[in-house]
């Protein structure tokens, strides 16, 4: 088994990396950034082969765009590395310390997770920034990118590992599975002996496959069926700005909204102008019966629409009786990602914050802020939509675990 | 599907329980404790039916003992409830709060996990203490105990739920799956829509089955292949006390040691007397070639022995060249549970603490302290041997997640 070799190397490297000083990790990140810039031509050359193959295979324009690199994008990757270098090293942080009546001194210390597997699709930047974040948090990483970007990924990994190992990062800390057969991904998903956690980065199908196949613990990321709820006391001008921004500013991302919930007390005032504005931006609305009585020109929403992350210029619209109905709708159809209420009512605000089950619950702000950078984490490896381990944007601390170090003086348990 | 009904009820209850005040949760715990005492006769009656069936089925004495209740054990369950009642409510704790340059105020708040599934074997006390811990941490719980204890569990759940719901806990917060067919456990392991996390409590086989079958996130608990390493500078009297305590005080539990590692510099002095003392307690030693040159009367250890959690009076013995070999052996064969070094050497102490990959790493103390009560958590739902979410003893905070509550004043993302 190929993965046994890769897994063992990663495990060994992870033990050494766990005790590698911050200085060496930072030096390696700097060297990787330099190497990317110096080797930009090789990267672009490999990338053009992937693009050529992709064009022949008739990949969609969106996919080709995600796959394609240019000088600016390589520079952006290098800048990302420099930024990760600047973040504080989470490893060794003392999370708690106390003494027991029997004299035992217990210290809870932050340690790396160990070996992290990343399964992703055609974005080559995932190769670089996953490697950077994992290494900075002291983890070995096994990368398994999609076949469409394989030549680019092989070249990137060659450059990254050469620079990293020369800088003192243990060999085996960063590895790419070059076999892009489905079976290689499945092997990775079952490699409990070597891999401590798997993070899938990509679309819904990829994530569902990983979740249902993997025996390695998974952090589920990304799917965002998000809502904006305009409560009856809302500043309607603010509400319109927030709804427009949350839908239109970048409709293809997970923190964009997919459904607008409007209080029935203000629906007649709020819906017609926002409908005009959204339509002008190319947004197709699909409404519940009540909303269609106010703006009859829109299509009817189906049950399926409430569940759908459109990832495009479609917005479902529902008129609700009040905050309770809004919360019930969100908790029924949402994916626990990001939800916002626009309101002036402190009670509604509090209720919405407490009862909506989501990673990020906003009052009077766009859902688009759910992001490691916008939260001030300085980095992001994904947005967790599960509740175990990490929730919402995941930065460096979310790539760590902890251990208890206990000092005694001969204590035995009686 | 039965589980759909149970799952929906649990999910609904979990939403209400997440915002149920501490006072009501504590009142319910008190009422459950009272109800257990008042209904002790019914519990013992149901238990005697299970014991009768178990005897007919020729269950082992150990299993029958774990299954059996008496007045004292019922009292112990009630006392456990009172103790959980006294613990601080973790829900609502603000874990962090900061303001972004754009004025957004981000608050990280502790919330319940949601719905917790517990899969366990024949210990009826797991029914009571899982329910207590889950409810106190604001979670709904779905219990799936083994068939051998089913009559006891049904009776316990009847009493618990009646008392809890009367005290104001939402209906559906505590449910037992009465169908003890394997298929009902499998359904629970795949109920991602309703269950946020599964905690298996039991032997290695149960845990392995849950880990490999479950698509619901699992917290792996319990397997402990633990080691004591006597370093050459150790106080040998202290070392003997620790080794004896870690092996003999309760050999059937996960924090007992299974292998003794001894520095070759002191092996000739240390091994003969500890062997005598352990043999007198009925412990069978199995040694590496070097150790058998010193104490030739012991059996040879096989490769399998290094991997085995004996859970009984067997101890593997290996002579090692120093701290590096000890660490390498532990990281190769250990289950990341509890490890101890006995030493006076600060350098060895530090190296062992940093490089041994385990939930609890001790210096000069018995491994037997890895336990929620001994750590001062006041409770324990299990000892996690994985690194994701929780590591080591899990108390109330480990049964929670968090959410971000973000207050804005009209912020949109540009």
Interface residues (C-beta under 8 A of the other chain):
Chain A: X15 X18 X19 X98 X100 X104 X106 X113 X114 X192 X196 X197 X211 X212 X215 X217 X218 X219 X235 X238 X241 X242 X244 X245 X246 X249 X331 X349 X353 X354 X355 X357 X358 X359 X360 X361 X362 X363 X364 X365 X366 X368 X369 X370 X374 X375 X376 X386 X387 X388 X389 X391 X392 X401 X402 X403 X404 X405 X406 X407 X408 X409 X410 X411 X412 X413 X414
Chain B: X15 X18 X19 X98 X100 X104 X106 X113 X114 X192 X196 X197 X211 X212 X215 X217 X218 X219 X235 X238 X241 X242 X244 X245 X246 X249 X331 X349 X353 X354 X355 X357 X358 X359 X360 X361 X362 X363 X364 X365 X366 X368 X369 X370 X374 X375 X376 X386 X387 X388 X389 X391 X392 X401 X402 X403 X404 X405 X406 X407 X408 X409 X410 X411 X412 X413 X414
